Amino acid sequence: MKILNDNNINYILKTSYNHTEEKPRLHLFLPLLKPIKSTKNYKYNFDVIHKKYFSKYACDTNVNNPTRWIYTSHSDSLRYAYSFDKRDTVA
């Protein structure tokens, strides 16, 4: 969350189904200024955001597949964080 807050980015962050404190797995949702309407556009946006903000972190290869479902988390491990009070810098 520090990267997101330090860069003034609105977000929703949610733990994944396989999340544990020892091995965190998270879903990050970024509200964008324009809708993503193609796989090519999705991958381009993912690459830009990953390289700019998260290049030090590994991403699950499924992140590159825009058709993947978002599965629910275990009720005892579900955590949410969000921030919608930022002036977006992600275009």
C-alpha positions as CSV (number, residue, x, y, z in Angstrom):
1,M,0.0,0.0,0.0
2,K,2.9,2.3,0.6
3,I,3.8,2.4,-3.2
4,L,0.2,3.2,-4.0
5,N,-0.2,5.9,-1.3
6,D,3.2,7.5,-2.0
7,N,2.3,7.8,-5.7
8,N,-1.2,9.2,-5.0
9,I,-3.0,6.3,-6.6
10,N,-6.6,5.3,-5.9
11,Y,-7.0,1.5,-5.4
12,I,-8.8,-1.5,-4.0
13,L,-6.5,-4.2,-2.6
14,K,-8.0,-7.6,-1.7
15,T,-6.4,-10.8,-0.4
16,S,-6.6,-13.8,-2.8
17,Y,-7.9,-17.2,-2.0
18,N,-4.4,-18.5,-1.4
19,H,-3.3,-15.6,0.7
20,T,-1.4,-16.2,4.0
21,E,0.6,-13.8,6.1
22,E,3.7,-15.8,5.3
23,K,3.1,-15.8,1.6
24,P,0.9,-12.7,0.7
25,R,-1.2,-13.0,-2.4
26,L,-3.2,-9.9,-3.4
27,H,-5.5,-8.6,-6.0
28,L,-5.1,-5.0,-6.9
29,F,-7.8,-3.0,-8.7
30,L,-6.9,0.3,-10.1
31,P,-9.6,2.6,-11.4
32,L,-8.5,3.9,-14.7
33,L,-9.5,7.0,-16.7
34,K,-10.5,5.0,-19.8
35,P,-12.0,1.5,-20.1
36,I,-9.8,-1.3,-21.3
37,K,-11.5,-2.9,-24.3
38,S,-9.0,-5.4,-25.7
39,T,-6.5,-8.0,-24.5
40,K,-3.7,-6.0,-26.2
41,N,-4.7,-2.8,-24.3
42,Y,-5.0,-4.7,-21.0
43,K,-1.5,-6.2,-21.4
44,Y,0.0,-2.8,-22.4
45,N,-1.5,-1.1,-19.3
46,F,-0.4,-4.0,-17.0
47,D,3.1,-3.7,-18.3
48,V,3.3,0.1,-17.9
49,I,1.9,-0.1,-14.3
50,H,4.1,-3.0,-13.3
51,K,7.3,-1.5,-14.7
52,K,6.6,1.9,-13.2
53,Y,5.5,0.9,-9.7
54,F,6.0,-2.8,-9.0
55,S,9.1,-3.9,-10.9
56,K,10.7,-5.2,-7.7
57,Y,7.8,-7.6,-7.2
58,A,6.9,-10.9,-9.0
59,C,3.4,-11.2,-10.4
60,D,1.5,-14.4,-10.9
61,T,1.6,-15.3,-14.6
62,N,-2.3,-15.4,-14.6
63,V,-2.2,-11.6,-14.1
64,N,-1.5,-11.4,-17.8
65,N,-4.8,-13.1,-18.6
66,P,-7.6,-10.5,-18.5
67,T,-10.3,-13.3,-18.6
68,R,-9.3,-14.9,-15.2
69,W,-12.0,-15.0,-12.6
70,I,-11.4,-13.4,-9.2
71,Y,-12.1,-16.1,-6.7
72,T,-13.3,-15.4,-3.2
73,S,-11.0,-15.6,-0.2
74,H,-11.3,-17.7,2.9
75,S,-13.5,-15.8,5.3
76,D,-10.9,-16.0,8.0
77,S,-8.2,-14.5,5.8
78,L,-10.1,-12.0,3.8
79,R,-8.7,-8.5,4.0
80,Y,-9.6,-5.3,2.1
81,A,-7.9,-2.0,1.8
82,Y,-8.9,0.9,-0.3
83,S,-8.3,4.5,-1.1
84,F,-10.4,6.7,-3.3
85,D,-9.4,10.1,-2.0
86,K,-6.3,10.5,-4.2
87,R,-5.9,12.5,-7.4
88,D,-5.1,9.8,-9.9
89,T,-1.7,9.7,-11.5
90,V,-2.5,6.5,-13.4
91,A,-3.9,7.3,-16.8
